[in-house]
Amino acid sequence: MLFLAEEDGITDLVATPHILGPGDVGREAEISQLFAELCRIKEQEGLKLRLHLGAEIYAYPEMRLDRHFLTLAGNGRYFLVEFPMENIPPFAEEQFFGLIMEGFTPILAHPERNLAILRDPGLAEKLVERGVLLQLNSGSLRGVFGPETRRLAERLLDARLVHVVASDAHGASARRPRLRETYALVERRWGTETAARLFVENPRRLLAGEEVEQVEPLPMEQVQAASLASRLKRFWRGH
């Protein structure tokens, strides 16, 4: 995966092991040791990309961020969190509010794959209004997870609700560390400035614990109406 990432032009890679509950939080020493071993292998192979340790936390009620590796690059500010694919947990809003008050900022992984948001994209808008950052999967924009997920990812970008695009890589064959193709796709449709912000500048700021660059979102209802009008126009042109 490291070789593939470097070949793709990726300069920084964050290892984000899944944290499913308190039991996995207790594995901090083991995870840190494995990460150190990975870094040694990278150096031995002469690879230039930079590695950072973090975690992808599965939202659970008693979640705390009192361990070094639970925030990206241990910066004590940004944490990557995922919801169950079928819903938004009822405790999430209050929990996120409390963590934001403590100085943490949640980054929601792959919101475009969440069934609740697929049914009601306005939920993504509300999350951003409450201080949550959104991270799209690169593969979603390439249609890897199906047309509905791709359309939602595009709408979120149209509404300016996305803060970062990541590979969400899981292996060296399927779901590889791959960003170059998606960067070009975003650059063509949403412009060079947007692509640079989502793939380069904001990831750099997240790792450094700095404020991310945000643009004023567009109302999701407006974006959905424009999308429907565009689809209807294409339909009638085809007939």
N, C-alpha and C positions, 0 to 999 in steps of 0.2 A: 504493500500500500504506500509506503514511503517513496519507493522508486516511481510508482505511478503518479503520485502527487507532484513530485519534482518535475517529471516529464511534462505534466500538464501546466507547469508554470506557477504552481502554488508555492508561496514563500513561507507561510506560517500554517501550522496544523495544530489544532487543539484536540487532544485526546479527551473524550468525554464519556467515560464508562457509565453505564446505566446504574443509577442509584434508586432502588425500588422501595427502600424503607430504612429504618434505623439499623437493621442488621448489616446492610451494605455500607452505611456511614461508618460502622465500626471496623471496616476493612481498610481504613485510610493507610495504615502502615504497609499493608500488602500491595495496595494500588500504587503507592508512592515508590515502592521497591521495583515493581514491574515497569513503571514509567522510567525510572533511572536506568534500568537495563535496556529499555528501548532507546533511550538517548545515547547510551554507550555504543549500541549497534549502529545507530545512525552515524556517529562519528567514525567508527571503524570502516564503514562503507563510503565515507567521504561525501555524504549528502549534505547539501547546504541549507535545506529548509530548516526553519526553527520550530521546535516542538514546545507546546505548552500543555500543562495539565489542568483539567477542569472536571466537570461532571454533568450528566444529563439526569436531572432529578425528576422522578415520577411523582407528581403532586400527591402528597398524603397529609392528613390533618395536622400531625405533630411535627411537621418539617421545621428544622432549625438550620441555620447557616453558620454554625460555630466551629466548623472544621476548615482547615486551610484550603483543601482541594475542592470545596463545594462552590467556590466562585471561580470565574474564568481566570486562569493564570494566577490564582490565589490573590487577586487584587482586592478582595474584600468588598466588592461593589456589585458586579454583574453576575447573575446566576442563570443558568439555562434550565428551563423546566418544561416538562411535557404533561399534557392532559391525557386521560383515557381517550382512545380514538372516537368513542361513541358519544361523549358528553363533556360538559364543563363542570367540574366538581362543585357542589353547592357551597363548600367552604372556601373556594379559591378567592373570591372577591375580598372577603374580610381578611384572609390570610395575607394576600398580596398587599393590602392596605397597611397592615401591621409591619410587614417587612420593609415596605417603602418608607414608612415612618422611621425605621431603624437605619435607613441609609442604603438599603439594597435596592437593586433594580432588576425585576424579572425579565427574562428574554423567553418568550414562548416559542418553542420549537414546532415547526411544521403545522401552523394553525390551519393551513389550507387542506389538511387531511382529517381535521376534526369534523365529525358528522353534524354536531350542533351548529358549527359555524358554516358548514356547507348548506344547511337548511336555512340559516339566518345569518348572512354575512355581516349584518349590523352588529352582531356580538363582537366581532373583531374590532370594529370602530369603537365600541364602548370600552374594550380592554385598553386600547391605545389612549383613549381619553383619561383613563385612570392611571396612566404611567407605565403600562406594560409595553415592551418592545417586541416586535414580531420578526421571526427568522424563518424565511422560506427555505424549503428544500430545493436545491438546484434541479434535481430530477423531476420535480413537480412541473416546472416550466417546460420541460422537454416531453411531458406526457407519460412519464414512466409509471405514474400512479393512476392513470386513466384520464379521460377527457373532462370529467366534472372537477376533479382536483386541479387540473391545468387551468380551466376557466376561472375557478375561484382565485388561484394564484395570480392570474392576470388582472382580475378585478381588484385585488388587494393592491397590486402595483398601480393600477389606474387611479385608485383612491389615495395613493401616496401614504399607505399605512405600513409599508414594509421598511425595516431598518437594516436588514442584513440578509444576504443569501449565502447558504452554506452547503457543503457537499452532503452532509449526513451520511458519510461513507461507512459501510459495514464490512467490506471485504475487498479482495483483489480481483474478483470476477464479477459478481453482481453488486450493484450499488458501490461503485468504485469512487475514490477521491477524484472528482472530475468537475471542473468549474469553467474551463476555457470556452467550451461550446455555449454554455448558458450565458456567460458574460457577453459573448458576441450577439446572442439572441436579444438580451436586455438592451444592449447598446443600440441595436437596429430599431427596436420598437419604442424604447423610452428615452434614448439619448445617452451620449457619452458621460454627461455629468451624473446621471442617475446610476449608471453602471459602476462608475468609479466610486460613488458614495456607498453602494451596497456591497461591493466585492472587495474594496481596498480601504477606503478611508474609515468607514464605520467599524469594520473588523479591527483595524489598528487601534482605534479609540477604545473599543470595548476591552481589548487586551491590556491597554494602558490604564484602564479605569477612568478614562476621560469622558466628558459629555459627548454623546453622539450627535451627528448632524441630522436635523430633522427638517422636513418641509411641511407647510400647512396642508393637512389632509383635505380631500374633497369629500363632500357628503356621500355616503355609500348609496343612498337612494338615487342620487344624481348619476352616479357611475353605473348602477344597475339599469336605469332607464336608458342611458346611452348605449349600453351593451345590448339590450333588447332591441332597440331601434336599429342598431347595426346588423344584428342577426336577421331581423325581419327584412331589411333591405337586401341582404345577400340572398335570402330565400326567394324573394320576388324576382330578383335578377336571374335566378336559376330557373324560373318558370316563364 
